Protein backbone atom coordinates (compact mmCIF):
# COMPACT_ATOMS: atom_id res chain seq x y z
CA UNK A 1 0.00 0.00 0.00
CA UNK A 2 1.30 3.44 -0.94
CA UNK A 3 1.47 5.91 1.91
CA UNK A 4 0.59 9.49 1.06
CA UNK A 5 1.69 12.31 3.34
CA UNK A 6 -0.96 13.51 5.77
CA UNK A 7 -2.91 16.56 4.69
CA UNK A 8 -1.32 19.89 5.53
CA UNK A 9 -3.26 23.07 6.26
CA UNK A 10 -2.28 26.64 7.10
CA UNK A 11 -4.93 29.23 7.91
CA UNK A 12 -4.52 32.57 6.16
CA UNK A 13 -3.28 35.57 8.13
CA UNK A 14 -2.44 39.16 7.20
CA UNK A 15 1.01 37.98 6.12
CA UNK A 16 0.59 34.32 5.12
CA UNK A 17 -1.58 32.55 2.54
CA UNK A 18 -4.24 29.93 3.01
CA UNK A 19 -2.60 26.58 2.22
CA UNK A 20 -4.28 23.21 1.73
CA UNK A 21 -2.20 20.21 0.68
CA UNK A 22 -3.97 16.90 0.22
CA UNK A 23 -3.90 14.09 -2.32
CA UNK A 24 -5.26 15.51 -5.58
CA UNK A 25 -5.22 19.16 -4.49
CA UNK A 26 -2.62 21.78 -3.72
CA UNK A 27 -4.13 25.16 -2.90
CA UNK A 28 -2.21 28.33 -1.96
CA UNK A 29 -4.04 31.66 -1.97
CA UNK A 30 -3.82 35.04 -0.28
CA UNK A 31 -0.88 37.19 0.79
CA UNK A 32 2.62 35.86 1.17
CA UNK A 33 4.64 38.64 2.75
CA UNK A 34 6.14 36.83 5.71
CA UNK A 35 9.63 37.92 6.72
CA UNK A 36 10.75 34.30 7.10
CA UNK A 37 9.08 32.42 4.25
CA UNK A 38 11.23 29.35 4.92
CA UNK A 39 9.36 28.83 8.19
CA UNK A 40 6.10 28.64 6.24
CA UNK A 41 7.19 26.98 3.00
CA UNK A 42 9.84 24.48 4.15
CA UNK A 43 7.19 22.03 5.49
CA UNK A 44 5.13 22.64 2.33
CA UNK A 45 8.11 21.79 0.12
CA UNK A 46 8.82 18.68 2.20
CA UNK A 47 5.19 17.59 1.84
CA UNK A 48 5.28 18.13 -1.94
CA UNK A 49 8.54 16.21 -2.21
CA UNK A 50 7.02 13.16 -0.47
CA UNK A 51 3.82 13.57 -2.48
CA UNK A 52 5.53 13.53 -5.88
CA UNK A 53 7.33 10.32 -4.98
CA UNK A 54 4.20 8.33 -4.20
CA UNK A 55 1.09 9.86 -5.76
CA UNK A 56 0.41 9.30 -9.42
CA UNK A 57 -3.13 10.55 -9.92
CA UNK A 58 -4.49 13.85 -11.20
CA UNK A 59 -3.49 16.79 -9.07
CA UNK A 60 -4.93 20.27 -9.32
CA UNK A 61 -2.64 23.08 -8.20
CA UNK A 62 -4.33 26.41 -7.56
CA UNK A 63 -2.19 29.45 -6.84
CA UNK A 64 -3.50 32.97 -6.33
CA UNK A 65 -1.92 35.85 -4.50
CA UNK A 66 -3.11 39.30 -3.51
CA UNK A 67 0.55 40.05 -2.97
CA UNK A 68 3.72 37.97 -2.82
CA UNK A 69 7.18 39.19 -1.88
CA UNK A 70 10.36 38.15 -3.67
CA UNK A 71 11.52 35.70 -1.01
CA UNK A 72 8.13 33.92 -1.06
CA UNK A 73 8.25 33.79 -4.85
CA UNK A 74 11.50 31.82 -4.65
CA UNK A 75 9.77 29.21 -2.47
CA UNK A 76 6.78 28.98 -4.84
CA UNK A 77 9.19 28.43 -7.74
CA UNK A 78 10.95 25.68 -5.74
CA UNK A 79 7.56 24.08 -5.08
CA UNK A 80 6.65 24.13 -8.76
CA UNK A 81 10.04 22.67 -9.72
CA UNK A 82 9.46 19.85 -7.22
CA UNK A 83 6.03 19.16 -8.72
CA UNK A 84 7.55 18.75 -12.17
CA UNK A 85 9.28 15.60 -10.87
CA UNK A 86 5.90 13.85 -10.73
CA UNK A 87 5.46 10.87 -13.03
CA UNK A 88 3.29 11.31 -16.14
CA UNK A 89 3.41 15.04 -15.57
CA UNK A 90 1.41 16.13 -18.62
CA UNK A 91 -1.46 13.84 -17.67
CA UNK A 92 -1.46 14.32 -13.92
CA UNK A 93 -0.74 17.95 -13.12
CA UNK A 94 -2.58 21.13 -13.94
CA UNK A 95 -1.48 24.45 -12.44
CA UNK A 96 -3.84 27.41 -12.43
CA UNK A 97 -2.43 30.82 -11.53
CA UNK A 98 -5.07 33.38 -10.58
CA UNK A 99 -4.51 37.12 -10.45
CA UNK A 100 -6.87 40.04 -9.96
CA UNK A 101 -7.86 42.15 -12.95
CA UNK A 102 -5.42 45.01 -13.42
CA UNK A 103 -2.65 43.46 -11.30
CA UNK A 104 0.01 43.50 -13.99
CA UNK A 105 2.79 42.46 -11.60
CA UNK A 106 1.11 39.20 -10.56
CA UNK A 107 0.02 38.54 -14.14
CA UNK A 108 3.63 38.92 -15.28
CA UNK A 109 4.88 36.75 -12.43
CA UNK A 110 2.51 33.99 -13.56
CA UNK A 111 3.91 34.15 -17.08
CA UNK A 112 7.49 34.12 -15.77
CA UNK A 113 6.85 31.05 -13.61
CA UNK A 114 5.07 29.32 -16.47
CA UNK A 115 8.08 29.92 -18.73
CA UNK A 116 10.43 28.37 -16.16
CA UNK A 117 8.66 25.04 -15.68
CA UNK A 118 7.51 22.37 -18.10
CA UNK A 119 3.95 21.38 -17.28
CA UNK A 120 0.35 22.43 -17.99
CA UNK A 121 0.03 25.95 -16.55
CA UNK A 122 -2.98 28.21 -17.09
CA UNK A 123 -3.12 31.89 -16.12
CA UNK A 124 -6.56 33.25 -15.24
CA UNK A 125 -7.58 36.86 -14.68
CA UNK A 126 -10.26 37.33 -12.03
CA UNK A 127 -12.79 40.07 -12.69
CA UNK A 128 -13.61 42.33 -9.76
CA UNK A 129 -17.36 41.86 -10.18
NORVENVEN-V969945 format. One record per backbone hydrogen bond with DSSP energy under -1.0 kcal/mol. NH is the residue of the N-H (numbers start at 0). CO is the residue of the C=O. E is the energy in kcal/mol with one decimal. If there is no record, write none. Layout:
NH/CO/E
NH/CO/E
//
This chain:
7/20/-2.5
9/18/-2.4
12/15/-2.4
17/28/-3.5
18/9/-2.4
19/26/-2.5
20/7/-3.0
21/24/-2.6
24/21/-2.9
25/59/-2.7
26/19/-2.7
27/61/-2.8
28/17/-2.3
29/63/-2.1
31/66/-2.5
32/14/-2.3
38/35/-1.4
40/36/-3.5
41/37/-2.3
44/40/-3.1
45/41/-2.4
46/42/-2.1
47/43/-2.6
48/44/-2.3
49/45/-2.1
50/46/-2.6
51/47/-2.7
53/50/-1.1
54/50/-2.1
58/91/-3.7
59/23/-2.3
60/93/-2.9
61/25/-3.0
62/95/-2.9
63/27/-2.1
65/29/-1.9
68/31/-2.5
72/68/-2.2
73/69/-1.7
74/70/-1.0
75/71/-2.2
76/72/-2.6
77/73/-2.0
78/74/-2.3
79/75/-2.5
80/76/-2.7
81/77/-2.0
82/78/-2.1
83/79/-1.4
84/81/-1.6
85/82/-1.9
91/87/-2.1
92/88/-2.3
93/58/-1.7
94/119/-2.2
95/60/-3.0
96/121/-3.1
97/62/-3.3
98/123/-2.0
100/125/-2.6
102/99/-2.5
103/101/-1.6
106/102/-2.0
107/103/-2.7
108/104/-2.3
109/105/-2.0
110/106/-1.9
111/107/-2.5
112/108/-2.8
113/109/-2.5
114/110/-1.9
115/111/-1.0
121/94/-3.2
123/96/-3.0
125/98/-3.1
//
